[in-house]
Amino acid sequence: MGKKSNKRSEYVLFNVIYEDGSQRSNRRVPLEALEGLEKDLPARQIIEEQDREVAEKSGKPALAIKSLVRA
C-alpha cells in the first residue's frame, strides 16, 4: 500500500465579474501560480482557460472577464 501524500494543494479564491455584468464567486486558482512577480495576472489566464473548457463542454460561448477580485 502506498503512502498518502502530505502535500496539500492550496488555492486563492477570486470573485469574477464578466462584461455582461454577471458574477461568479470563489473561483479557485492554485497558490503556486500567483507567487511570481506578476502577482494576480496569471489568475486571469487560468480562469479564462477554465471558462473555455466549460464553454466547450456546454456548447455556450465563454464570457469576457471584466475584473477579478480576491475573495
Legacy VTK file of the C-alpha trace (Angstrom):
# vtk DataFile Version 3.0
C-alpha trace
ASCII
DATASET POLYDATA
POINTS 71 float
0.000 0.000 0.000
1.384 3.423 -0.964
1.861 6.345 1.348
-0.525 9.239 1.286
0.994 12.489 0.167
1.128 15.119 2.897
1.308 17.877 0.304
-1.917 19.856 0.457
-2.969 21.917 -2.520
-3.651 25.491 -1.565
-5.811 27.837 -3.559
-6.638 31.523 -3.710
-10.289 32.366 -4.289
-11.371 35.060 -6.729
-14.689 36.727 -7.485
-15.019 37.225 -11.234
-17.135 39.936 -12.842
-17.899 39.449 -16.533
-18.515 42.067 -19.233
-22.247 41.299 -19.229
-22.453 42.199 -15.510
-22.754 38.633 -14.213
-20.547 37.461 -11.350
-19.078 34.137 -10.263
-17.757 33.791 -6.740
-14.966 31.738 -5.221
-13.168 30.685 -8.395
-10.108 28.679 -7.337
-6.594 29.377 -8.597
-3.563 27.402 -7.335
-1.455 29.470 -4.935
1.831 28.495 -6.619
0.644 30.151 -9.857
0.463 33.514 -8.060
3.826 33.523 -6.308
5.828 35.268 -9.048
6.393 38.923 -9.826
3.196 39.128 -11.867
1.027 38.782 -8.709
-2.608 38.126 -9.767
-2.098 38.413 -13.542
-1.787 34.616 -14.020
-5.151 34.194 -12.255
-6.949 35.841 -15.176
-5.277 33.457 -17.636
-6.104 30.400 -15.507
-9.744 31.415 -15.036
-10.109 32.217 -18.760
-8.803 28.716 -19.559
-11.280 27.190 -17.079
-14.067 29.191 -18.733
-13.017 27.981 -22.208
-13.140 24.355 -21.056
-16.602 24.819 -19.550
-17.787 26.618 -22.706
-16.590 23.746 -24.904
-18.447 21.210 -22.794
-21.646 23.257 -22.565
-21.684 24.491 -26.142
-22.128 28.092 -24.962
-19.575 30.826 -25.660
-17.208 31.874 -22.875
-17.849 35.286 -21.348
-15.217 38.028 -21.361
-13.807 38.854 -17.917
-14.167 42.477 -16.834
-12.415 42.243 -13.457
-11.066 39.887 -10.795
-11.037 40.493 -7.049
-9.543 38.250 -4.398
-12.294 36.832 -2.218
LINES 1 72
71 0 1 2 3 4 5 6 7 8 9 10 11 12 13 14 15 16 17 18 19 20 21 22 23 24 25 26 27 28 29 30 31 32 33 34 35 36 37 38 39 40 41 42 43 44 45 46 47 48 49 50 51 52 53 54 55 56 57 58 59 60 61 62 63 64 65 66 67 68 69 70
